[in-house]
């Protein structure tokens, strides 16, 4: 299986925030943003694996900035690292200034997807070959995040979390 770059999985979804998608403060509901991120991330994971994918976990979400009614929102997703059957997808959320058109980062998230066959069994996925400095940073950090998740779930022992140990040595 040939490795793929994060750019090959890049998915960009742009949409407008409508009144039915906002809370009493006229900002986009967090759940609506989570759904948009999940859709973009699933497309990125599918582009990387060329398989059916399922959301395994939402590892991190940062709602750093409210997204007001009428905003143009762009969700960008790329596979940051692949493991045996799973893929970490990093998602950046941008909003456009209505008048200038300038973009500002509003939120980010990290989701994990697993590729499955038609019976729902996990299947191998291609490796990721990062190219840009940001892609390389996210690729390296993905292994630390995976080890931390496995450690907290009791699936590995602290002595097996080599990338986490290296942070403290």
Order of alpha helices (4+ residues) and beta strands (2+ residues): beta-alpha-beta-beta-beta-beta-alpha-alpha
